[in-house]
Amino acid sequence: IISMSGVIGGVGSKSGVIGETELDYEEGTSTASFTAGSGTITIHNDWKTLYYTRIGRICHFSGTVTIGSVSSPSSWMRVHGLPFTSASGNTGYGTVTVRINDCTSSMGSDDNAPVAYIPANDTWFYVQCFGGRYANGVSDHFGASTNFTCSGTYIIA
């Protein structure tokens, strides 16, 4: 039995018992940054904010970032700046949905779907392309003005 009690956003107790268990609730922002297997990807200063809501040990985040400049990026890509460290072990993994606009090159038939995941015990998520057969690097398709939108949920440590 899970007792949900306390006051969250002005709403009273769900269990009828005040103060037995308090749920953490927090909203805020964090700053995103990218790393690639090689080369660099720099985010535009005006478009690098991720927004999050934490309820207990669950964190939901979303944001749109715009690339300001690149220097020969290739291979894998990590997005840093998650507001909390993910849990360790099998419970730490999280899901992320990504959308990429204004790429420098077409994502071909073998690497056309961007996918992402949050590894255990980290504050970043990994992005790659997947076409149903194998995973490829996504950073090769990024250039200045590429827009990257993401939304995800994970369990925090």
N, C-alpha and C positions, 0 to 999 in steps of 0.2 A: 504494500500500500504506500503510495506516494502522497504526502501531505503538501498541498500547495497553499501557503498562507502568507500573510503579510499584505502590504499595500504596494501595488504596482501601478503607477500612473493614475492614482486616485481611485482605483478599483479596489473594493474590499476583499476579504478573505474568501477563497473558494472552498476551503475545508471547514470554515467556521471557527478555526483555532488560530488566533492572531499570535504571531511571533514565534511559533514552533519551528518553522523553516522559512527562511527568507530567500527568495530568488533574486539573483543579480540581474539587473537590467541596465544596459548602457547603450548609448548611441554616440557615434563619433566619426572621425575621419582619420585616415592614414595616408601616407605618401607612397606611391608606386614607383618602382624603378625596374629596369630590365637588365638581364645579362644574357649573352648568347654564347654558344660553343666557341666562337671566335668572332673578332670584330666588336663593335660597340653599337648600342642603340640608346639614344638620349631622348628622354621624354620632354615635350614642350612644357615650359614652366607653368602655363595657365591651365594645362589639362593633365594633371597627374594625381588627382585625388580619388581615393577609394572611400566609400561611405559604408559604415557597418552598424549593425544592431546585434547586441549580445543579450541573450536570455539564458540565464544559468550557464551551462557549459556549451551552448550552441551559439555559433557566430554566423550571421548572414552578412555578406558583403556584396557591393556592386560598384561599378564605376566605368567611365569611358576615359581613356587616355589617348593622347595624340603624340605621334612621334615627331620630334623636332629635327633630329638629324641622325644619320647612320654612318658607320665607317666599316664597310664590307662585312656585315653580319652574316653568319651562316650556322647551320646545324641547329641544335636544340635552343630553347629559350626558357628562361625562368622569369616570373614576375614576382618581385620582392615587395614587401610592405604590408603583409597581412597583419592585422592589429594584435593578434594573439598567437602564441605557439600552439600548433596542433598537438593533439594527444599522441602519446606513444603507443606502439603496438598496433594491433589490427583495428582499434577504434579510432586511430588518428587520421585515417584517410578521409578526404573530403571530395566533393564533386564541384566542378566548375563548368559553366557554360560560357563559351567565348564566341564573339563575332568580330571578324576582321574586314574592314573596308579600305578601299583605295590602296591595294597592294601594288608593288612595283612590277610584279609578274603574276601571271595566272597560276593558280594552284591546279596543276594538271590532274589527270585521272588517277594517278597513284598516290597523290597526297592532297586531296581536295577538301577534307573535312578537318578543321582544327578541333582538337580535343585537349582537355587539361585535367590535371588531378593535383591534389595537395598531399604530399607525402607525410608520414608520421613525424612528429617532433620537429617541425620546421615552421618558418614564417614566410614561405614562398610557395608558388605553385608552378608546375612544369607544363609547358605548352608544346604540342607537336601536331603534325598533320597525320591523318590516317585515312587511307582510301579503301579499307577493307582487307588489304593484304599485309601491309606493314606500315610502320611509323617512319616519318621523315621529319627533317628539320623544318621549322616554320619561319625562323628568322630570315632566311634567304629571300622571303617575299616582302620584307618590311623596308620602307623608305620614308623620307620626310613626308609628313602629312598623313601617313597611314593611321587610321583610327582603330583602336582596340577596345571593345566593350566586353566586360566580364561580369558574371554574377555567380556566387557560390555559397556553399554552406559546409561547415565543418565543426567537429567537436574539439574544444580547446583543452589544453593540459590542465 
